[in-house]
């Protein structure tokens, strides 16, 4: 009989240790889950703050709308090209770059800005009010009749307008 008791005790101890082991594993899993939730909460909070700013800026960019209204090619001794940009959006725009056939006109002193637009030095920063038209001009090295110009105007908020014009 003594032999039976020993085996019975050993078996019941084994059962308790299995329950304790399972409880410990559940406790460890829950604590790791809590740590993961705390870490993810901090990461998501930082991410959501940045995304809120992004969506606010994109909302402003969607209200910004402008067009290249007209391009004139002057065929005299200067051979200037005049570009008229109209703000048709709901907010003021700030033009920061103009390209003609892939060449930036802004770092050079060849670009001229006419009133009523406000121009502030280099780099280019031209503010165009709602409903206003701004006139830019530059003198390309040489243009001949039939020459095609791809003109791109870029704003500070990242919007771009591209238009292709052919010289008369």
VODOVEX-840457 format. One record per residue (C-alpha): residue number from 1; residue in three letters; chain; x, y, z. Coordinates in steps of 0.05 Angstrom, whole numbers, plus 32768, in hexadecimal, padded with zeros to 4 digits. Last residue first. Example, Ala and Ser with C-alpha at 12.3 -4.5 7.8 and 13.67 -1.06 7.14 Angstrom:
% VODOVEX-840457
  num  residu  chaine     u     v     w
    2     SER       A  8111  7FEB  808F
    1     ALA       A  80F6  7FA6  809C
***
This chain:
% VODOVEX-840457
  num  residu  chaine     u     v     w
  168     UNK       A  804B  865E  797E
  167     UNK       A  806F  863D  79BA
  166     UNK       A  804E  85FD  79D2
  165     UNK       A  8035  85F6  7A19
  164     UNK       A  8033  85B9  7A47
  163     UNK       A  8015  85BF  7A8C
  162     UNK       A  8027  85A5  7AD0
  161     UNK       A  8008  85B8  7B13
  160     UNK       A  8028  85A1  7B53
  159     UNK       A  8010  859C  7B9B
  158     UNK       A  8045  8590  7BD1
  157     UNK       A  802C  85C0  7C07
  156     UNK       A  8061  85F4  7BF3
  155     UNK       A  8046  85F7  7BAC
  154     UNK       A  8063  85DD  7B6B
  153     UNK       A  805B  85FA  7B24
  152     UNK       A  806E  85CD  7AEA
  151     UNK       A  8077  85E6  7AA2
  150     UNK       A  8083  85B5  7A69
  149     UNK       A  8099  85E1  7A2F
  148     UNK       A  8091  85CD  79E6
  147     UNK       A  80B8  85F1  79B0
  146     UNK       A  808D  85FC  7972
  145     UNK       A  80A9  8640  7962
  144     UNK       A  80EE  8648  797F
  143     UNK       A  8108  8650  79C5
  142     UNK       A  814C  8666  79D9
  141     UNK       A  816D  866F  7A1D
  140     UNK       A  812B  8673  7A42
  139     UNK       A  8119  86B8  7A5D
  138     UNK       A  80ED  86B4  7A99
  137     UNK       A  80AA  86CE  7AAE
  136     UNK       A  8079  86C3  7AE7
  135     UNK       A  8034  86E2  7AEE
  134     UNK       A  8008  86D5  7B29
  133     UNK       A  7FBC  86D3  7B26
  132     UNK       A  7F91  86DC  7B63
  131     UNK       A  7F51  86B6  7B76
  130     UNK       A  7F6C  86A3  7BBB
  129     UNK       A  7FAF  86C5  7BC7
  128     UNK       A  7FF0  86B1  7BA6
  127     UNK       A  802F  86B0  7BD1
  126     UNK       A  8071  86A9  7BAD
  125     UNK       A  80AC  8687  7BD0
  124     UNK       A  80E8  8679  7BA4
  123     UNK       A  8128  8669  7BC9
  122     UNK       A  813F  869F  7BC4
  121     UNK       A  8119  86DF  7BD0
  120     UNK       A  80D2  86ED  7BE8
  119     UNK       A  809F  86FA  7BB3
  118     UNK       A  805A  8716  7BBF
  117     UNK       A  802C  870F  7B84
  116     UNK       A  8005  874C  7B6D
  115     UNK       A  8035  875A  7B4A
  114     UNK       A  8067  8737  7B1B
  113     UNK       A  8099  8700  7B29
  112     UNK       A  80D8  86F9  7AFE
  111     UNK       A  8100  86B9  7AF6
  110     UNK       A  8146  86BE  7AD9
  109     UNK       A  8167  86C6  7B1D
  108     UNK       A  8173  867C  7B20
  107     UNK       A  8160  8650  7B5B
  106     UNK       A  8116  8651  7B46
  105     UNK       A  8116  863F  7AFD
  104     UNK       A  8121  85F5  7B07
  103     UNK       A  812E  85CF  7AC7
  102     UNK       A  8100  8594  7AB8
  101     UNK       A  80E4  85B2  7A78
  100     UNK       A  80D2  85F2  7A9D
   99     UNK       A  80CE  85EB  7AE8
   98     UNK       A  80B1  861A  7B1C
   97     UNK       A  80BB  8611  7B67
   96     UNK       A  80A3  862E  7BA9
   95     UNK       A  805E  8649  7B99
   94     UNK       A  8039  8659  7BDA
   93     UNK       A  7FEE  8651  7BD5
   92     UNK       A  7FB7  8676  7BF8
   91     UNK       A  7F79  864F  7C0B
   90     UNK       A  7F37  8639  7BEA
   89     UNK       A  7F53  8628  7BA7
   88     UNK       A  7F52  8649  7B62
   87     UNK       A  7F96  8669  7B68
   86     UNK       A  7FAA  867F  7B22
   85     UNK       A  7FF0  8677  7B03
   84     UNK       A  8002  86A0  7AC6
   83     UNK       A  8043  868D  7AA3
   82     UNK       A  8068  86BE  7A76
   81     UNK       A  80A1  86A7  7A49
   80     UNK       A  80D4  86DA  7A32
   79     UNK       A  80F5  86DE  79EE
   78     UNK       A  811C  871D  7A00
   77     UNK       A  8125  8739  79BA
   76     UNK       A  80DD  872D  79A8
   75     UNK       A  80B2  86EF  79A4
   74     UNK       A  808E  86EE  79E6
   73     UNK       A  8072  86A9  79F7
   72     UNK       A  8034  86AC  7A23
   71     UNK       A  801E  8676  7A53
   70     UNK       A  7FD8  8675  7A70
   69     UNK       A  7FB0  865D  7AAB
   68     UNK       A  7FE1  862F  7ACD
   67     UNK       A  7FB2  8617  7B02
   66     UNK       A  7FAC  8619  7B4E
   65     UNK       A  7F89  85F2  7B85
   64     UNK       A  7F97  85F1  7BCF
   63     UNK       A  7F5D  85D6  7BF7
   62     UNK       A  7F78  8590  7BEE
   61     UNK       A  7FBC  85A7  7C08
   60     UNK       A  7F9A  85C1  7C47
   59     UNK       A  7F7A  857E  7C54
   58     UNK       A  7FBD  855C  7C45
   57     UNK       A  7FDD  8587  7C7B
   56     UNK       A  7FA7  8573  7CAE
   55     UNK       A  7FAE  852A  7C99
   54     UNK       A  7FF9  852B  7CA5
   53     UNK       A  7FF2  854E  7CE8
   52     UNK       A  7FC1  8519  7CFF
   51     UNK       A  7FF0  84E3  7CE4
   50     UNK       A  8028  84FC  7D0F
   49     UNK       A  7FFE  84FB  7D4F
   48     UNK       A  7FE2  84B6  7D3B
   47     UNK       A  8028  8499  7D35
   46     UNK       A  803F  84B1  7D79
   45     UNK       A  7FFF  8496  7D9A
   44     UNK       A  8005  8455  7D73
   43     UNK       A  804B  8449  7D8C
   42     UNK       A  8037  8457  7DD4
   41     UNK       A  7FFA  842A  7DD0
   40     UNK       A  8023  83F3  7DAE
   39     UNK       A  8054  83F3  7DE9
   38     UNK       A  801D  83F1  7E1D
   37     UNK       A  7FF7  83BA  7DF7
   36     UNK       A  8037  8391  7DF0
   35     UNK       A  8047  8398  7E3A
   34     UNK       A  8000  8382  7E4C
   33     UNK       A  8006  8346  7E1D
   32     UNK       A  8048  8332  7E3C
   31     UNK       A  8026  8335  7E81
   30     UNK       A  7FEC  830B  7E67
   29     UNK       A  801A  82D7  7E49
   28     UNK       A  8044  82D2  7E88
   27     UNK       A  8005  82CA  7EB3
   26     UNK       A  7FE9  8294  7E85
   25     UNK       A  802B  8270  7E85
   24     UNK       A  802E  8273  7ED1
   23     UNK       A  7FE7  8258  7ED7
   22     UNK       A  7FF9  821F  7EA8
   21     UNK       A  8037  820E  7ED1
   20     UNK       A  800F  8210  7F12
   19     UNK       A  7FDB  81E1  7EF4
   18     UNK       A  8011  81B2  7EDC
   17     UNK       A  8034  81B6  7F20
   16     UNK       A  7FF3  81A3  7F42
   15     UNK       A  7FE9  8166  7F16
   14     UNK       A  8030  814D  7F20
   13     UNK       A  8027  8152  7F6A
   12     UNK       A  7FE8  8127  7F65
   11     UNK       A  800E  80F1  7F3E
   10     UNK       A  8048  80F0  7F6F
    9     UNK       A  8017  80EA  7FA9
    8     UNK       A  7FF3  80B0  7F87
    7     UNK       A  8035  808D  7F77
    6     UNK       A  804B  8093  7FBE
    5     UNK       A  8009  807D  7FD9
    4     UNK       A  8009  803F  7FAE
    3     UNK       A  804D  8029  7FC6
    2     UNK       A  8038  802E  800E
    1     UNK       A  8000  8000  8000
***
